[in-house]
């Protein structure tokens, strides 16, 4: 199948999903209802955003597998790993969306899922890490499985906490996909896969659909496995510190929330409205401005990486920017009270 026609087919497929979205969402009847507390949207929104992404993942992977174009799809059966972990992560998140699982149950479910997939497919285990400004390679050896589970858990929670306002997670993932495309990591796959995010963003902007926990965990699997795959298969791979900087803002916000909740004697995975995007939105009284600012903060470290600024300097600068912003918003909030 010609790549041009494949692209048109995927655009058409997503256009049909977009046009028929109301019919599909009403038929599945999976809605997130506002509660006036953490869920502050004005009307019920569909929770099939994750399913929207998952179906596109299947379509893109199997279509590219058929045309067998070079450097277009995960090879060496790695695409089976992507499908397996993505599907299982999506199901865990979907159950959480529907049943509102207790934090410990959700955490245990993710651990079991990662352990199961890592046992079946040991190629996803993180065996080593390389830092851009150090010549030495650090091997995890017997702790490889532990670091693999920990890395996916942290990424899953960072992604989940980052998805608290419309468009934010979708735009962040598109930004990471652009990095993969520029670096030449499966560019055709991520170009085709990004098409669904454009239509999903339109629906999300209209408050018709949420990505949900199912979508967050599904995207965790895709991003996490791609970072592992590029490390194993490309000479121009992203170093460990570069990956951390790409994910810096979601990671920083997650760590800040963990610490603040523990200090307040709350469960670190218990939801609240203390996220960066909530603070920015409360100050500007505008969700779109909040999304713009957080996405700019996410993009900034990667721009500095592109200009070959030392990663430790990038980290220091962005730590100063992030915590200065948090402090400013906290002071302004106290004065307004």
Secondary structure, 3 states (H helix, E strand, C coil): CCHHHHHHHHHHHHHHHHHCHHHHHHHHCCEECCCCCCCCCCCCEECCHHHHHHHHHHHHHHHHHHHCCCCCCCCCCHHHHHHHHHHHHHHHHHHHHHHCCCHHHHHHHHHHHHHHHHHHCHHHCCCEEECCCCCCEEECHHHHHHHHHHHHHHHHHHHHHHCCCCCHHHHHHHHHHHHHHHHCCCHHHHHHHHHHHHHHHHHHHCCCECCHHHHHHHHHHHHHHHHHHHHHHCCCCCCHHHHHHHCHHHHHHHHHHHHHHHHCCCCCCCCCCCCHHHHHHHHHCCHHHHHHHHHHHHHHHHHHHHCCCCHHHHHHHHHHHHHHHHHHHHHHHHHHC
